[in-house]
Amino acid sequence: MATSPAYAVIDPRDDRESFSISDLSAEFDVTARALRFYEDEGLIAPERRGTQRIYSHRDRARLAWILRGKRVGFSLGEIREMIDLYDLGDGRRAQRQTAIDRCRARVETLERQKHDIDAAITELTEFVDLLEAGRAQDERG
């Protein structure tokens, strides 16, 4: 099973000091347009050299958070709140606790949705069975 780019492990020891838009686009399988959107939303803040964007390790790590959060259904506001907590200077304790709380709440929501989906599938299957039985009866006579 391949690892999704959004779940790629960010290696802080990567020997490059910076990354281009094409580096991050390829690494995370996102478009340059998506990266510019996240920049416009204030989620990442690449340095500008003329028209070229230069992304730092921080931007790269924030992008991983963004994509992971989006994949599991967090809003950009929720993602922003979680990644901005990194800067509190508390050893990431608040960030971790907030992420844990948000993830647990998201799991509960998904479990409820899963239950609702399973119930809908059961009801639809029973209804199809009823309709097919009626059709079979009509065809017999």
Disulfide bonds with the S-S distance in Angstrom:
none
